[in-house]
Amino acid sequence: MSLPAFAADLIVHNAKVLTVDGNFSVAQAIAVTGNRISAVGPNAAILKQRTAATKVIDAQGRTVLPGLIDAHVHAAGAGASEFKAKLPPLDSFAAVQSFLKAQAAKTPKGQWIVVPRTFPTRLAEMRMPTRQVLDVLTEHPVGFDASYVWVVNSYALKISGIGRNTPNPPGGEIGRDSSGEPNGILRNANRLLKGLRSSDPLPRADKLAALKDQLNRYVDAGLTAIGDRAVGDEDIALYQELARANQLPLRVVMTWRIDSSGPTDEVVAKIRNSPYQPGPAGADWLRFGTFKVTLDGGMTIGTAFQRAPYGEFGKQLYGQSNPDSRGQLFLDPPKLLAIMTAARDRGWQLTAHSQGGGAIDALLDTFESLNRQKPIAPTRSHLMHASFQSPEAIARLAKLGLPADVQPAWLYKDGPALKKVFPNNGLRYFIPLKSYRDRGVLLAGGSDHMIGHDKNNATNPYNPFQGMWTAVTRRMTNGEVLFPEERISRQDALRMYTLWAAHLQQAEKERGSIETGKFADLVIIDRDYLTIPDDSIKDIQPLTVILDGKVVR
């Protein structure tokens, strides 16, 4: 192989280069000029481009991958979550109670204590706590943050004036025991709580430091780009400050999420008058990509809007009292269509938190309505989460030509508990990766990382190799394999965190594979991704991270 003469600034050779190009070809060496890949090929041909100034890395036969992408994180909150102190494992009622007692020892009486984001699917008891569990403290109001559901103790109910005769707030529900008394479970109703601050606010300088630290932890995990999937004004300002100071350690595509709970005309006006604009597609370091609303609740807490009621199986895990509950849909179809139309007209990619099957169907209805006006595929609008799928919904998504943003970590972490709620074939199309691929749907792998700093033990682990391992094996924390027919190949699992994630971010022409002309974003790993045993994939460690042509780790 002969190459035109050029001066390479960096050469990586003696490697097994998984290019993730159209043929998933394997090469030996890579040349980089500036911040771009200038050649990929055999060792001898690439080494001819070496000069006295060229930095040369002998990979010693190790595997080189494109820089990895986590398409779905919440970096600011994750960074802040352990900025002051490491959180203990909150994996049982006893652990939660120990945490509360420790906090009470240093918190003035009468002040709120909040258990950080914890899901009943991750507790040893596999059920939602009630006020009795949190009544281990009687002189502090206590909140157990389970995302769209909060649980509070008796003290918190009392100071908030929530009692037997308190009506449900619009769109929310006060959980009650068999005698009609509040049991402490508040579904989309924590706005009733008095004196609650969602967190102990950090000074702005600390928030900036916490965000930067977390972005660096992502790089340590082998990531060279992320999608931050729910930014508001404060997060945007932090990112922009880092970008202006040239202190962003990796590439960031931001998703603007708005509060869509107000009147339709007010929400639409906010979209039309927003100073935020998407694009340009493929911009190097920081840009807006997607517009997002929250359409339903969460699968780990029983508020995801399903196609059928949760039934009797929802009582223990979720603490539900109504067997006819299907979860919560926060936007009706006309309002959703109006909001998405306004966002599309501003040039945004479109998505929504849509976890349950009923929410997925509602979002697809909206996409199809928009597609009848003009093709939606070029926008790269997509499903987000969409864990409870169906063959019909996947077929509709494929017909629209749209991708999906999926979270394999939930299968690993939450599968055992969900099997108790959805027995028999109830999870047959839970995160059904092979069914997506059989229809040609492109999948972007994401973690939904939100709490904790450790890549393997965070509330939603952000280790990309753990995500690939789950996609390949479908193995859960209890060792069981959930519907093995939905496993995908190693090649496709890698594409989820490289080329397909770049596609969702409208950046596949710039990154996501090792090809001439693309950004020189690379990661050298400690073992052969293609040949090691399946269960070793999760243990892969990045040895060297190259970003924009520079060795950064």
C-alpha positions as CSV (number, residue, x, y, z in Angstrom):
1,M,0.0,0.0,0.0
2,S,1.4,3.4,-1.0
3,L,0.3,6.7,0.5
4,P,0.8,10.2,-0.6
5,A,3.7,11.8,1.4
6,F,2.7,13.9,4.4
7,A,4.1,14.6,7.8
8,A,2.3,12.7,10.5
9,D,2.1,14.3,13.9
10,L,1.2,11.0,15.6
11,I,1.4,7.4,14.6
12,V,-0.1,4.4,16.4
13,H,1.3,1.2,15.0
14,N,1.7,-2.5,15.7
15,A,-2.0,-2.5,16.7
16,K,-5.2,-4.3,16.0
17,V,-7.3,-1.4,14.8
18,L,-11.1,-2.0,14.8
19,T,-12.0,0.8,12.4
20,V,-15.8,0.3,12.6
21,D,-16.0,1.4,9.0
22,G,-18.6,0.1,6.6
23,N,-16.9,-3.3,6.4
24,F,-15.8,-3.4,10.1
25,S,-12.3,-3.7,8.7
26,V,-9.2,-4.3,10.8
27,A,-6.0,-2.4,10.2
28,Q,-2.5,-2.3,11.8
29,A,-1.7,1.4,12.1
30,I,-3.1,4.9,12.1
31,A,-1.5,8.2,11.1
32,V,-2.7,11.5,12.5
33,T,-2.0,15.0,11.1
34,G,-3.3,17.8,13.3
35,N,-6.5,16.7,14.8
36,R,-7.6,14.4,11.9
37,I,-6.8,10.9,10.9
38,S,-4.7,11.2,7.8
39,A,-4.2,7.5,7.0
40,V,-5.2,4.0,8.1
41,G,-3.4,0.9,6.9
42,P,-0.4,-1.5,7.3
43,N,2.4,-0.8,9.6
44,A,5.0,-0.3,6.9
45,A,3.0,2.1,4.8
46,I,2.0,4.2,7.8
47,L,5.5,4.3,9.4
48,K,6.8,5.9,6.1
49,Q,5.0,9.1,7.2
50,R,7.1,9.4,10.3
51,T,9.4,12.4,10.7
52,A,11.7,13.4,13.5
53,A,8.9,15.3,15.1
54,T,6.3,12.5,14.9
55,K,5.1,11.1,18.2
56,V,5.0,7.3,17.7
57,I,3.0,4.9,19.9
58,D,3.8,1.2,19.7
59,A,0.5,-0.5,20.7
60,Q,2.3,-3.8,21.2
61,G,-0.4,-5.7,19.5
62,R,-3.2,-4.2,21.5
63,T,-6.6,-3.3,20.2
64,V,-7.5,0.3,19.2
65,L,-11.1,1.4,19.0
66,P,-12.7,4.6,17.9
67,G,-13.2,7.1,20.7
68,L,-16.3,5.9,22.7
69,I,-19.5,7.8,23.0
70,D,-22.1,7.7,25.8
71,A,-25.2,9.1,24.2
72,H,-27.0,9.7,27.5
73,V,-25.6,11.1,30.7
74,H,-26.5,13.7,33.3
75,A,-23.0,15.0,34.0
76,A,-23.7,18.0,36.2
77,G,-25.9,16.2,38.7
78,A,-23.6,13.1,38.7
79,G,-20.5,15.2,39.4
80,A,-22.2,17.1,42.2
81,S,-23.6,13.9,43.8
82,E,-20.4,12.9,45.5
83,F,-18.5,16.2,45.3
84,K,-18.6,16.7,49.1
85,A,-18.5,13.1,50.2
86,K,-18.8,9.6,48.8
87,L,-22.3,8.1,49.1
88,P,-22.6,4.7,50.8
89,P,-24.3,1.8,48.9
90,L,-28.0,2.4,49.3
91,D,-29.1,-1.2,48.5
92,S,-31.5,-2.1,51.4
93,F,-33.9,-0.6,53.9
94,A,-31.2,-1.1,56.5
95,A,-28.6,0.8,54.5
96,V,-31.1,3.6,53.9
97,Q,-31.8,3.8,57.6
98,S,-28.1,3.9,58.5
99,F,-27.6,6.7,56.0
100,L,-30.5,8.7,57.6
101,K,-29.1,8.2,61.1
102,A,-25.7,9.4,60.0
103,Q,-27.1,12.4,58.4
104,A,-29.3,13.2,61.4
105,A,-26.2,13.3,63.6
106,K,-25.0,16.4,61.7
107,T,-28.3,18.0,60.6
108,P,-30.2,20.4,62.8
109,K,-33.6,19.1,64.0
110,G,-36.4,20.2,61.7
111,Q,-34.3,20.4,58.6
112,W,-34.9,18.1,55.6
113,I,-32.7,15.0,55.0
114,V,-33.0,13.5,51.5
115,V,-31.9,10.0,50.4
116,P,-30.3,10.5,47.0
117,R,-31.8,9.0,43.9
118,T,-32.5,5.3,44.8
119,F,-34.9,2.9,43.1
120,P,-36.8,0.0,44.7
121,T,-35.6,-2.3,41.9
122,R,-32.1,-1.9,43.4
123,L,-33.1,-2.6,47.0
124,A,-32.7,-6.0,48.6
125,E,-36.3,-5.9,49.6
126,M,-37.4,-5.2,46.0
127,R,-40.2,-3.0,47.1
128,M,-40.9,0.7,47.6
129,P,-40.3,1.9,51.1
130,T,-43.2,3.6,53.0
131,R,-43.2,6.2,55.7
132,Q,-42.7,3.5,58.3
133,V,-39.3,2.7,56.9
134,L,-38.3,6.3,57.0
135,D,-39.7,6.9,60.5
136,V,-36.4,5.8,61.9
137,L,-36.1,9.6,62.1
138,T,-38.8,11.4,64.0
139,E,-37.3,14.9,64.4
140,H,-36.4,15.5,60.8
141,P,-38.5,15.6,57.6
142,V,-37.2,12.8,55.4
143,G,-37.5,12.4,51.6
144,F,-36.6,9.3,49.6
145,D,-35.9,10.4,46.1
146,A,-37.0,7.8,43.6
147,S,-37.2,10.3,40.7
148,Y,-40.8,10.7,39.6
149,V,-41.9,9.2,43.0
150,W,-40.9,10.4,46.4
151,V,-41.4,8.7,49.7
152,V,-41.5,10.8,52.9
153,N,-41.7,10.0,56.6
154,S,-44.5,10.9,59.1
155,Y,-42.8,14.1,60.2
156,A,-42.7,15.4,56.5
157,L,-46.4,14.5,56.0
158,K,-47.3,16.4,59.1
159,I,-45.4,19.7,58.4
160,S,-46.7,19.6,54.8
161,G,-50.3,19.2,55.9
162,I,-50.8,16.0,54.0
163,G,-53.4,13.8,55.7
164,R,-56.4,11.5,55.1
165,N,-58.5,14.2,53.5
166,T,-55.8,15.9,51.3
167,P,-56.9,15.6,47.6
168,N,-54.5,14.4,45.0
169,P,-52.8,17.2,43.1
170,P,-53.4,17.5,39.4
171,G,-51.5,14.8,37.6
172,G,-50.3,13.3,40.9
173,E,-51.3,10.8,43.6
174,I,-50.9,10.5,47.3
175,G,-50.4,6.9,48.2
176,R,-52.6,5.5,51.0
177,D,-52.6,2.4,53.1
178,S,-55.6,0.1,53.6
179,S,-57.1,2.5,56.2
180,G,-57.0,5.5,53.9
181,E,-54.1,7.2,55.6
182,P,-51.1,8.5,53.5
183,N,-48.4,5.9,53.4
184,G,-45.7,8.4,52.4
185,I,-45.6,7.5,48.7
186,L,-46.1,10.6,46.5
187,R,-46.4,10.0,42.8
188,N,-45.6,13.2,40.9
189,A,-46.8,15.0,44.0
190,N,-43.6,16.1,45.8
191,R,-44.6,19.7,45.1
192,L,-47.0,19.3,48.1
193,L,-44.0,19.1,50.4
194,K,-43.2,22.2,52.5
195,G,-39.7,23.5,53.0
196,L,-38.0,21.0,50.7
197,R,-34.9,21.8,48.8
198,S,-34.1,19.2,46.2
199,S,-30.4,19.2,47.3
200,D,-27.9,21.1,49.4
201,P,-26.9,23.6,46.8
202,L,-23.2,23.9,45.9
203,P,-21.6,27.3,45.3
204,R,-21.3,28.0,41.6
205,A,-17.6,27.5,41.6
206,D,-18.0,24.1,43.1
207,K,-20.7,23.2,40.5
208,L,-18.2,24.1,37.8
209,A,-15.5,22.0,39.4
210,A,-17.8,19.1,39.9
211,L,-18.9,19.1,36.3
212,K,-15.3,19.3,35.0
213,D,-14.2,16.5,37.3
214,Q,-17.0,14.3,36.1
215,L,-16.2,15.0,32.4
216,N,-12.6,13.9,33.2
217,R,-13.9,10.7,34.8
218,Y,-15.7,10.0,31.5
219,V,-12.4,10.4,29.6
220,D,-10.8,8.0,32.1
221,A,-13.5,5.4,31.2
222,G,-12.5,5.7,27.5
223,L,-15.2,8.2,26.4
224,T,-14.4,11.0,24.0
225,A,-17.9,12.3,23.6
226,I,-21.1,12.4,25.6
227,G,-24.7,13.5,25.2
228,D,-25.9,15.4,28.2
229,R,-29.6,14.7,27.9
230,A,-31.4,17.3,30.1
231,V,-29.7,20.7,30.3
232,G,-31.3,23.8,31.6
233,D,-30.1,27.4,31.9
234,E,-27.6,26.7,34.7
235,D,-26.1,23.6,33.1
236,I,-25.8,25.4,29.8
237,A,-23.9,28.3,31.4
238,L,-21.5,25.9,33.1
239,Y,-20.7,24.1,29.9
240,Q,-20.3,27.4,28.0
241,E,-17.9,28.7,30.6
242,L,-15.7,25.5,30.3
243,A,-15.8,25.8,26.5
244,R,-14.8,29.5,26.5
245,A,-11.8,28.6,28.8
246,N,-10.9,25.6,26.5
247,Q,-11.4,23.4,29.5
248,L,-13.8,20.9,28.1
249,P,-12.0,17.5,28.3
250,L,-14.3,15.8,25.8
251,R,-16.9,16.6,23.2
252,V,-20.4,17.4,24.5
253,V,-23.8,17.5,22.6
254,M,-26.5,19.0,24.8
255,T,-30.2,18.2,24.9
256,W,-32.4,21.1,25.9
257,R,-35.2,19.9,28.2
258,I,-38.0,22.3,29.0
259,D,-40.8,22.2,31.6
260,S,-43.8,21.4,29.5
261,S,-46.3,21.5,32.4
262,G,-47.7,25.0,31.7
263,P,-50.4,26.0,29.2
264,T,-49.7,24.9,25.6
265,D,-49.4,28.4,24.2
266,E,-46.9,29.4,26.9
267,V,-44.7,26.4,26.3
268,V,-44.8,26.9,22.5
269,A,-43.9,30.6,23.0
270,K,-40.9,29.6,25.1
271,I,-39.7,27.4,22.4
272,R,-40.1,30.0,19.7
273,N,-38.5,32.7,21.7
274,S,-35.6,30.7,23.2
275,P,-32.1,31.9,22.7
276,Y,-30.9,28.3,22.3
277,Q,-30.4,27.0,18.8
278,P,-29.4,23.5,17.6
279,G,-26.3,22.8,15.7
280,P,-24.3,23.1,13.6
281,A,-24.2,19.4,13.2
282,G,-20.8,17.9,13.9
283,A,-19.4,20.9,15.7
284,D,-16.2,20.0,17.5
285,W,-16.6,20.5,21.2
286,L,-20.0,21.9,22.4
287,R,-23.3,22.3,20.7
288,F,-27.0,21.8,21.1
289,G,-28.5,18.7,19.5
290,T,-31.9,17.6,20.7
291,F,-35.1,19.1,22.2
292,K,-36.7,17.0,24.9
293,V,-39.8,16.8,27.0
294,T,-40.7,14.3,29.7
295,L,-43.6,12.3,28.4
296,D,-44.0,9.6,31.2
297,G,-42.5,8.4,34.4
298,G,-40.0,5.7,35.3
299,M,-40.0,1.9,34.9
300,T,-38.1,1.4,38.2
301,I,-40.9,3.1,40.2
302,G,-44.1,2.1,38.3
303,T,-44.9,5.4,36.7
304,A,-43.8,4.5,33.1
305,F,-47.0,4.7,31.0
306,Q,-47.7,1.2,29.8
307,R,-50.1,-0.3,27.2
308,A,-51.9,-2.3,29.9
309,P,-52.3,-1.9,33.7
310,Y,-49.5,-3.0,36.1
311,G,-52.1,-5.1,37.9
312,E,-51.5,-7.0,41.1
313,F,-47.8,-7.4,40.4
314,G,-47.3,-3.7,40.9
315,K,-48.3,-3.7,44.5
316,Q,-45.1,-4.9,46.2
317,L,-42.4,-3.4,44.1
318,Y,-44.0,-0.1,43.4
319,G,-46.3,0.2,46.4
320,Q,-49.3,0.7,44.1
321,S,-52.8,0.6,45.4
322,N,-54.7,0.7,42.1
323,P,-54.3,-2.5,40.0
324,D,-55.7,-0.6,37.0
325,S,-52.9,1.9,37.0
326,R,-51.0,2.2,33.7
327,G,-48.5,4.8,35.0
328,Q,-48.5,8.4,34.1
329,L,-48.6,10.2,30.8
330,F,-47.7,13.9,31.4
331,L,-48.7,15.3,28.0
332,D,-51.9,14.7,26.0
333,P,-51.5,14.0,22.3
334,P,-52.6,17.5,21.0
335,K,-50.3,19.3,23.4
336,L,-47.4,17.0,22.6
337,L,-47.9,17.6,18.9
338,A,-48.1,21.3,19.3
339,I,-44.9,21.4,21.3
340,M,-43.0,19.1,19.0
341,T,-44.2,21.1,15.9
342,A,-42.8,24.3,17.4
343,A,-39.5,22.7,18.2
344,R,-39.2,21.1,14.8
345,D,-39.9,24.4,13.2
346,R,-36.8,25.8,15.1
347,G,-34.7,23.1,13.6
348,W,-34.4,20.8,16.6
349,Q,-34.0,17.1,16.7
350,L,-36.9,15.8,18.7
351,T,-37.2,13.3,21.5
352,A,-39.0,12.6,24.8
353,H,-38.4,10.6,27.8
354,S,-40.7,7.7,26.8
355,Q,-40.2,4.7,28.9
356,G,-43.4,2.6,28.9
357,G,-45.1,1.1,25.9
358,G,-48.1,3.6,26.0
359,A,-45.7,6.5,26.0
360,I,-43.7,5.0,23.1
361,D,-46.8,4.7,21.1
362,A,-47.9,8.3,21.8
363,L,-44.5,9.6,20.7
364,L,-44.6,7.6,17.5
365,D,-48.0,8.9,16.8
366,T,-46.6,12.4,17.0
367,F,-43.6,11.6,14.8
368,E,-45.9,10.1,12.2
369,S,-48.0,13.2,12.2
370,L,-45.0,15.4,11.7
371,N,-43.7,13.0,9.0
372,R,-46.9,13.5,7.0
373,Q,-46.0,17.2,6.8
374,K,-42.4,16.7,5.8
375,P,-39.9,13.8,6.2
376,I,-38.7,13.4,9.8
377,A,-35.8,11.0,9.2
378,P,-33.3,13.8,8.2
379,T,-33.8,15.4,11.7
380,R,-32.5,12.3,13.5
381,S,-35.4,12.6,15.9
382,H,-35.5,9.5,18.0
383,L,-37.0,7.4,20.8
384,M,-35.3,7.9,24.2
385,H,-35.2,4.9,26.6
386,A,-38.3,3.1,25.0
387,S,-37.6,0.1,27.2
388,F,-41.0,-1.6,26.9
389,Q,-41.1,-2.2,23.2
390,S,-43.3,-4.2,20.9
391,P,-42.8,-5.6,17.4
392,E,-45.4,-3.2,16.0
393,A,-43.7,-0.1,17.6
394,I,-40.3,-1.1,16.3
395,A,-41.7,-1.6,12.8
396,R,-43.2,1.9,13.0
397,L,-39.9,3.4,14.1
398,A,-38.0,1.6,11.3
399,K,-40.5,2.8,8.7
400,L,-39.8,6.4,9.9
401,G,-36.1,5.7,9.6
402,L,-35.3,6.9,13.1
403,P,-32.8,5.7,15.7
404,A,-33.2,4.9,19.4
405,D,-31.3,5.9,22.5
406,V,-31.1,2.8,24.8
407,Q,-29.8,1.9,28.2
408,P,-28.4,-1.7,28.5
409,A,-27.5,-1.0,32.2
410,W,-31.2,-1.2,33.2
411,L,-31.4,-4.7,31.9
412,Y,-28.4,-5.7,34.0
413,K,-29.4,-3.8,37.1
414,D,-33.2,-3.9,37.1
415,G,-34.1,-7.1,35.2
416,P,-34.4,-9.4,38.3
417,A,-36.9,-7.1,40.0
418,L,-38.9,-6.3,36.8
419,K,-39.3,-10.1,36.2
420,K,-41.5,-10.1,39.4
421,V,-43.7,-7.4,38.0
422,F,-43.9,-8.6,34.4
423,P,-43.8,-12.4,34.7
424,N,-43.9,-15.0,31.9
425,N,-43.3,-13.1,28.6
426,G,-43.9,-9.7,30.1
427,L,-40.3,-8.7,29.4
428,R,-40.0,-10.4,26.0
429,Y,-39.5,-7.0,24.4
430,F,-37.7,-5.2,27.2
431,I,-34.7,-3.5,25.6
432,P,-35.0,-5.8,22.6
433,L,-31.7,-5.0,20.8
434,K,-31.8,-7.8,18.3
435,S,-35.4,-7.0,17.3
436,Y,-34.3,-3.4,16.6
437,R,-31.4,-4.6,14.5
438,D,-33.6,-7.1,12.6
439,R,-35.6,-4.0,11.5
440,G,-32.5,-2.0,10.7
441,V,-32.9,0.5,13.5
442,L,-29.7,2.1,14.6
443,L,-29.0,2.1,18.4
444,A,-27.1,4.6,20.4
445,G,-25.8,3.2,23.7
446,G,-26.2,5.4,26.8
447,S,-26.0,4.9,30.5
448,D,-28.3,7.6,31.9
449,H,-25.6,8.1,34.5
450,M,-26.9,10.5,37.2
451,I,-25.6,9.6,40.6
452,G,-22.2,8.5,41.8
453,H,-18.7,8.8,40.5
454,D,-17.5,5.2,40.1
455,K,-18.0,3.9,36.5
456,N,-19.0,0.4,37.6
457,N,-21.0,1.2,40.8
458,A,-22.8,4.4,40.0
459,T,-26.6,4.4,40.2
460,N,-26.5,3.8,36.4
461,P,-23.0,2.7,35.6
462,Y,-21.3,4.6,32.8
463,N,-18.6,2.0,32.0
464,P,-19.1,1.6,28.2
465,F,-17.7,-1.9,28.2
466,Q,-20.2,-3.0,30.8
467,G,-22.9,-1.7,28.5
468,M,-21.4,-3.6,25.6
469,W,-21.1,-6.8,27.7
470,T,-24.8,-6.5,28.7
471,A,-25.8,-6.0,25.0
472,V,-23.8,-9.1,24.1
473,T,-24.8,-11.4,27.0
474,R,-28.1,-9.9,28.4
475,R,-26.9,-11.2,31.8
476,M,-28.4,-9.6,34.9
477,T,-27.1,-9.1,38.4
478,N,-28.5,-12.5,39.5
479,G,-26.6,-14.3,36.7
480,E,-29.7,-15.1,34.7
481,V,-29.8,-14.3,30.9
482,L,-33.0,-12.4,30.0
483,F,-34.3,-13.6,26.6
484,P,-31.0,-14.6,24.9
485,E,-32.6,-14.3,21.5
486,E,-32.3,-10.5,21.9
487,R,-28.5,-10.6,22.2
488,I,-26.5,-8.8,19.6
489,S,-23.1,-9.3,18.1
490,R,-19.9,-7.7,19.5
491,Q,-19.6,-5.7,16.4
492,D,-23.0,-4.2,16.8
493,A,-22.5,-3.6,20.5
494,L,-19.3,-1.6,19.7
495,R,-21.2,0.3,17.0
496,M,-23.7,1.3,19.7
497,Y,-21.0,3.2,21.5
498,T,-19.2,4.6,18.4
499,L,-20.6,5.0,14.9
500,W,-24.3,4.7,15.8
501,A,-24.1,7.0,18.7
502,A,-22.3,9.5,16.4
503,H,-25.2,9.1,13.9
504,L,-27.7,10.0,16.6
505,Q,-25.6,13.1,17.4
506,Q,-25.5,14.0,13.6
507,A,-21.7,13.6,13.8
508,E,-21.0,10.3,11.9
509,K,-19.1,12.2,9.2
510,E,-16.7,13.5,11.8
511,R,-16.3,10.7,14.4
512,G,-17.5,7.3,15.4
513,S,-15.1,5.3,13.2
514,I,-11.4,5.2,12.4
515,E,-11.4,6.6,8.8
516,T,-9.3,9.1,6.9
517,G,-10.5,12.6,7.5
518,K,-12.3,12.0,10.7
519,F,-11.3,13.5,14.1
520,A,-8.5,11.5,15.7
521,D,-10.5,10.2,18.7
522,L,-9.1,6.8,19.7
523,V,-8.8,4.5,22.7
524,I,-6.2,1.8,23.2
525,I,-7.6,-1.0,25.4
526,D,-5.9,-3.8,27.4
527,R,-7.3,-6.9,25.6
528,D,-8.7,-8.1,22.3
529,Y,-12.4,-7.1,22.2
530,L,-13.2,-9.5,19.4
531,T,-11.7,-12.7,20.8
532,I,-11.9,-12.6,24.7
533,P,-14.6,-14.6,26.4
534,D,-17.9,-12.8,26.6
535,D,-17.7,-12.2,30.3
536,S,-14.4,-10.5,30.0
537,I,-15.8,-7.7,27.9
538,K,-17.1,-5.8,31.0
539,D,-13.5,-5.9,32.5
540,I,-11.8,-4.2,29.5
541,Q,-9.7,-1.2,30.6
542,P,-8.7,1.8,28.5
543,L,-4.9,2.2,28.5
544,T,-4.5,5.3,26.3
545,V,-7.1,7.8,25.2
546,I,-6.4,10.1,22.2
547,L,-8.7,13.0,21.7
548,D,-8.5,15.5,18.8
549,G,-5.1,14.0,17.9
550,K,-3.6,14.5,21.4
551,V,-2.9,11.8,24.0
552,V,-5.0,12.9,27.0
553,R,-4.9,9.7,29.2
